[in-house]
């Protein structure tokens, strides 16, 4: 099949590099998520950056993998009073701790979703990569958020190693246990995770300003939350269009 290739590892045929930045970010520490005083992690989570990639371009045929993130600006936080809506109704007063003036260089690649054999005909890596790069140039297909809705982000093409980062000369900064992300049933690789929703944790280390993420299936600290079915996609279900039906990734062709 033309355009179909083995994309089980990052190559020039399935990789993208871009810059994502914003005035503030809130990558919520899970220990503070259920309370009123939310506090951010000092670095972005794998899941947050994957969410940025989904806002840039996503189809159920592919799975995005975040390979590395480079911290460009000094890590700085500030607190702000907010009035979140209470579950019981009305508003409450709380303080959220945000990251301030953030900028990251991201390197990522996509692989075929082998849990969806019915979409094998949509595995055209050249088309997917061309559209993804086009959407990066245009700032993404959907709004970009840095952790939460109130933290607007922006993306643009950028070489991962370009520019001077704030921590390029810092040999190593270890971090404690952090949230890595969630493995949904349709993206599970390991047999033990299939048919389940799984939350993952890990202990990142930043070396010379760069954090290299381990793949989701290599996270050994995890927990199965609940059983989960795979949502079906297909042209016969009126919820899917093959990438070959798109002429070149123009906004109108992508259903914008």
One Martini backbone bead per residue (centre of mass of N, CA, C, O) as a GRO file, in nm:
protein
  256
    1UNK     BB    1   0.094   0.037   0.025
    2UNK     BB    2   0.089   0.355  -0.021
    3UNK     BB    3   0.258   0.512   0.252
    4UNK     BB    4   0.333   0.256   0.400
    5UNK     BB    5   0.494   0.218   0.724
    6UNK     BB    6   0.735   0.181   0.964
    7UNK     BB    7   0.637   0.364   1.281
    8UNK     BB    8   0.791   0.241   1.561
    9UNK     BB    9   0.979   0.497   1.519
   10UNK     BB   10   1.165   0.771   1.513
   11UNK     BB   11   1.149   0.976   1.220
   12UNK     BB   12   1.132   1.182   0.943
   13UNK     BB   13   0.835   1.045   0.873
   14UNK     BB   14   0.706   1.087   1.203
   15UNK     BB   15   0.818   1.378   1.288
   16UNK     BB   16   0.810   1.653   1.529
   17UNK     BB   17   0.870   2.014   1.574
   18UNK     BB   18   0.807   2.249   1.851
   19UNK     BB   19   0.654   2.540   1.989
   20UNK     BB   20   0.540   2.612   2.328
   21UNK     BB   21   0.342   2.889   2.463
   22UNK     BB   22   0.291   3.118   2.756
   23UNK     BB   23   0.188   3.297   3.036
   24UNK     BB   24   0.060   3.018   3.143
   25UNK     BB   25   0.054   2.726   3.375
   26UNK     BB   26  -0.131   2.400   3.468
   27UNK     BB   27   0.022   2.116   3.607
   28UNK     BB   28  -0.141   1.923   3.799
   29UNK     BB   29  -0.115   1.805   4.097
   30UNK     BB   30  -0.275   1.524   4.209
   31UNK     BB   31  -0.272   1.603   4.520
   32UNK     BB   32  -0.452   1.885   4.436
   33UNK     BB   33  -0.709   1.816   4.256
   34UNK     BB   34  -0.942   1.768   4.490
   35UNK     BB   35  -0.890   2.041   4.585
   36UNK     BB   36  -0.871   2.401   4.618
   37UNK     BB   37  -0.537   2.392   4.605
   38UNK     BB   38  -0.375   2.433   4.331
   39UNK     BB   39  -0.074   2.276   4.191
   40UNK     BB   40   0.204   2.284   4.006
   41UNK     BB   41   0.419   2.165   3.820
   42UNK     BB   42   0.747   2.241   3.698
   43UNK     BB   43   0.660   2.046   3.466
   44UNK     BB   44   0.552   1.894   3.204
   45UNK     BB   45   0.340   1.661   3.101
   46UNK     BB   46   0.279   1.416   2.888
   47UNK     BB   47  -0.031   1.461   2.863
   48UNK     BB   48  -0.024   1.764   2.795
   49UNK     BB   49   0.144   1.735   2.531
   50UNK     BB   50  -0.053   1.541   2.395
   51UNK     BB   51  -0.285   1.746   2.392
   52UNK     BB   52  -0.145   1.939   2.198
   53UNK     BB   53  -0.127   1.736   1.963
   54UNK     BB   54  -0.436   1.698   1.937
   55UNK     BB   55  -0.483   2.003   1.865
   56UNK     BB   56  -0.324   1.988   1.606
   57UNK     BB   57  -0.337   1.653   1.548
   58UNK     BB   58  -0.596   1.391   1.494
   59UNK     BB   59  -0.628   1.029   1.476
   60UNK     BB   60  -0.715   0.693   1.528
   61UNK     BB   61  -0.468   0.580   1.359
   62UNK     BB   62  -0.299   0.738   1.571
   63UNK     BB   63  -0.008   0.776   1.794
   64UNK     BB   64   0.121   0.985   2.023
   65UNK     BB   65   0.472   1.060   2.100
   66UNK     BB   66   0.665   1.185   2.353
   67UNK     BB   67   1.006   1.234   2.366
   68UNK     BB   68   1.067   1.557   2.418
   69UNK     BB   69   1.163   1.830   2.645
   70UNK     BB   70   1.241   2.187   2.643
   71UNK     BB   71   1.349   2.423   2.870
   72UNK     BB   72   1.363   2.777   2.812
   73UNK     BB   73   1.252   2.893   3.073
   74UNK     BB   74   1.235   2.999   3.369
   75UNK     BB   75   1.123   2.879   3.665
   76UNK     BB   76   0.797   3.018   3.749
   77UNK     BB   77   0.578   3.135   4.012
   78UNK     BB   78   0.222   3.192   4.096
   79UNK     BB   79  -0.047   3.336   4.274
   80UNK     BB   80  -0.414   3.290   4.257
   81UNK     BB   81  -0.727   3.402   4.291
   82UNK     BB   82  -1.022   3.197   4.296
   83UNK     BB   83  -1.374   3.092   4.180
   84UNK     BB   84  -1.487   2.804   4.211
   85UNK     BB   85  -1.707   2.555   4.151
   86UNK     BB   86  -1.921   2.385   4.336
   87UNK     BB   87  -2.081   2.087   4.366
   88UNK     BB   88  -2.316   2.222   4.557
   89UNK     BB   89  -2.279   2.507   4.474
   90UNK     BB   90  -2.146   2.777   4.383
   91UNK     BB   91  -1.877   2.944   4.541
   92UNK     BB   92  -1.521   2.958   4.587
   93UNK     BB   93  -1.215   3.002   4.761
   94UNK     BB   94  -0.892   3.005   4.589
   95UNK     BB   95  -0.552   2.883   4.533
   96UNK     BB   96  -0.338   2.910   4.252
   97UNK     BB   97  -0.048   2.754   4.103
   98UNK     BB   98   0.158   2.896   3.858
   99UNK     BB   99   0.310   2.919   3.570
  100UNK     BB  100   0.548   3.153   3.423
  101UNK     BB  101   0.642   3.209   3.127
  102UNK     BB  102   0.629   2.976   2.897
  103UNK     BB  103   0.872   2.748   2.724
  104UNK     BB  104   0.870   2.487   2.465
  105UNK     BB  105   1.039   2.214   2.330
  106UNK     BB  106   0.917   1.966   2.093
  107UNK     BB  107   0.935   1.605   2.059
  108UNK     BB  108   0.765   1.395   1.813
  109UNK     BB  109   0.562   1.096   1.739
  110UNK     BB  110   0.408   0.856   1.525
  111UNK     BB  111   0.184   0.575   1.539
  112UNK     BB  112   0.023   0.305   1.489
  113UNK     BB  113  -0.295   0.174   1.562
  114UNK     BB  114  -0.317  -0.167   1.638
  115UNK     BB  115  -0.624  -0.157   1.762
  116UNK     BB  116  -0.705  -0.063   1.440
  117UNK     BB  117  -0.744  -0.258   1.171
  118UNK     BB  118  -0.983  -0.103   1.018
  119UNK     BB  119  -0.752   0.148   0.959
  120UNK     BB  120  -0.527   0.055   0.754
  121UNK     BB  121  -0.607   0.237   0.500
  122UNK     BB  122  -0.496   0.509   0.673
  123UNK     BB  123  -0.174   0.439   0.639
  124UNK     BB  124  -0.038   0.755   0.565
  125UNK     BB  125   0.242   0.912   0.656
  126UNK     BB  126   0.269   1.153   0.461
  127UNK     BB  127  -0.007   1.283   0.517
  128UNK     BB  128   0.003   1.309   0.824
  129UNK     BB  129   0.263   1.478   0.837
  130UNK     BB  130   0.175   1.715   0.656
  131UNK     BB  131  -0.066   1.803   0.831
  132UNK     BB  132   0.079   1.846   1.099
  133UNK     BB  133   0.272   2.068   0.992
  134UNK     BB  134   0.050   2.259   0.895
  135UNK     BB  135  -0.083   2.296   1.180
  136UNK     BB  136   0.161   2.423   1.316
  137UNK     BB  137   0.174   2.674   1.129
  138UNK     BB  138  -0.145   2.744   1.224
  139UNK     BB  139  -0.172   2.669   1.549
  140UNK     BB  140  -0.379   2.460   1.503
  141UNK     BB  141  -0.703   2.326   1.514
  142UNK     BB  142  -0.709   2.391   1.813
  143UNK     BB  143  -0.701   2.484   2.109
  144UNK     BB  144  -0.444   2.576   2.329
  145UNK     BB  145  -0.334   2.405   2.632
  146UNK     BB  146  -0.169   2.448   2.964
  147UNK     BB  147  -0.358   2.209   3.126
  148UNK     BB  148  -0.576   2.449   3.113
  149UNK     BB  149  -0.816   2.660   2.995
  150UNK     BB  150  -0.680   2.937   3.116
  151UNK     BB  151  -0.416   2.826   2.948
  152UNK     BB  152  -0.297   2.970   2.690
  153UNK     BB  153  -0.164   2.853   2.381
  154UNK     BB  154   0.125   2.831   2.149
  155UNK     BB  155   0.219   2.740   1.812
  156UNK     BB  156   0.537   2.660   1.641
  157UNK     BB  157   0.786   2.626   1.450
  158UNK     BB  158   1.080   2.430   1.573
  159UNK     BB  159   1.383   2.364   1.670
  160UNK     BB  160   1.486   2.183   1.932
  161UNK     BB  161   1.804   2.311   1.935
  162UNK     BB  162   1.717   2.591   1.935
  163UNK     BB  163   1.857   2.807   2.109
  164UNK     BB  164   1.847   2.931   2.449
  165UNK     BB  165   1.844   2.774   2.750
  166UNK     BB  166   1.811   2.798   3.097
  167UNK     BB  167   1.933   2.467   3.131
  168UNK     BB  168   2.184   2.385   2.951
  169UNK     BB  169   2.409   2.406   3.212
  170UNK     BB  170   2.242   2.182   3.364
  171UNK     BB  171   2.300   1.863   3.424
  172UNK     BB  172   2.086   1.803   3.684
  173UNK     BB  173   1.722   1.740   3.753
  174UNK     BB  174   1.540   1.593   3.988
  175UNK     BB  175   1.228   1.423   4.028
  176UNK     BB  176   0.958   1.325   4.154
  177UNK     BB  177   0.673   1.187   4.162
  178UNK     BB  178   0.475   1.163   3.858
  179UNK     BB  179   0.256   1.233   3.629
  180UNK     BB  180   0.213   1.094   3.303
  181UNK     BB  181  -0.074   0.928   3.244
  182UNK     BB  182  -0.320   0.786   3.015
  183UNK     BB  183  -0.442   0.463   2.935
  184UNK     BB  184  -0.627   0.365   2.683
  185UNK     BB  185  -0.767   0.101   2.532
  186UNK     BB  186  -0.684   0.195   2.225
  187UNK     BB  187  -0.353   0.233   2.339
  188UNK     BB  188  -0.277  -0.037   2.423
  189UNK     BB  189   0.003  -0.269   2.448
  190UNK     BB  190  -0.044  -0.429   2.689
  191UNK     BB  191  -0.231  -0.687   2.794
  192UNK     BB  192  -0.292  -0.576   3.090
  193UNK     BB  193  -0.427  -0.293   2.954
  194UNK     BB  194  -0.645  -0.419   2.807
  195UNK     BB  195  -0.962  -0.296   2.869
  196UNK     BB  196  -0.832  -0.035   3.011
  197UNK     BB  197  -0.784   0.216   3.254
  198UNK     BB  198  -0.461   0.384   3.292
  199UNK     BB  199  -0.246   0.501   3.537
  200UNK     BB  200   0.060   0.698   3.536
  201UNK     BB  201   0.404   0.688   3.664
  202UNK     BB  202   0.706   0.895   3.739
  203UNK     BB  203   1.076   0.984   3.730
  204UNK     BB  204   1.211   1.260   3.636
  205UNK     BB  205   1.493   1.394   3.431
  206UNK     BB  206   1.689   1.681   3.394
  207UNK     BB  207   1.912   1.737   3.109
  208UNK     BB  208   2.010   2.018   2.996
  209UNK     BB  209   1.683   2.092   2.975
  210UNK     BB  210   1.609   1.780   2.924
  211UNK     BB  211   1.323   1.562   2.871
  212UNK     BB  212   1.298   1.212   2.861
  213UNK     BB  213   1.053   1.011   2.764
  214UNK     BB  214   0.876   0.747   2.843
  215UNK     BB  215   0.691   0.512   2.749
  216UNK     BB  216   0.398   0.401   2.863
  217UNK     BB  217   0.484   0.085   2.870
  218UNK     BB  218   0.740   0.166   3.082
  219UNK     BB  219   0.551   0.206   3.311
  220UNK     BB  220   0.551   0.067   3.645
  221UNK     BB  221   0.370   0.295   3.768
  222UNK     BB  222   0.040   0.170   3.815
  223UNK     BB  223  -0.329   0.190   3.749
  224UNK     BB  224  -0.635   0.045   3.742
  225UNK     BB  225  -0.947   0.190   3.715
  226UNK     BB  226  -1.105   0.060   3.457
  227UNK     BB  227  -1.310  -0.052   3.241
  228UNK     BB  228  -1.277  -0.045   2.866
  229UNK     BB  229  -1.397   0.055   2.569
  230UNK     BB  230  -1.381   0.069   2.225
  231UNK     BB  231  -1.424   0.308   2.003
  232UNK     BB  232  -1.578   0.320   1.708
  233UNK     BB  233  -1.451   0.352   1.370
  234UNK     BB  234  -1.604   0.482   1.058
  235UNK     BB  235  -1.763   0.547   0.766
  236UNK     BB  236  -2.024   0.376   0.848
  237UNK     BB  237  -2.047   0.576   1.123
  238UNK     BB  238  -1.994   0.886   1.063
  239UNK     BB  239  -1.671   0.931   1.221
  240UNK     BB  240  -1.494   0.903   0.940
  241UNK     BB  241  -1.194   1.005   0.750
  242UNK     BB  242  -0.982   0.960   0.516
  243UNK     BB  243  -0.676   1.093   0.437
  244UNK     BB  244  -0.708   1.054   0.117
  245UNK     BB  245  -0.958   1.263   0.103
  246UNK     BB  246  -0.739   1.464   0.132
  247UNK     BB  247  -0.556   1.703  -0.049
  248UNK     BB  248  -0.355   1.878   0.198
  249UNK     BB  249  -0.468   2.016   0.480
  250UNK     BB  250  -0.680   2.203   0.475
  251UNK     BB  251  -0.904   2.344   0.673
  252UNK     BB  252  -1.165   2.261   0.516
  253UNK     BB  253  -1.074   1.953   0.492
  254UNK     BB  254  -1.077   1.927   0.831
  255UNK     BB  255  -1.356   2.056   0.939
  256UNK     BB  256  -1.341   2.385   1.009
   0.00000   0.00000   0.00000
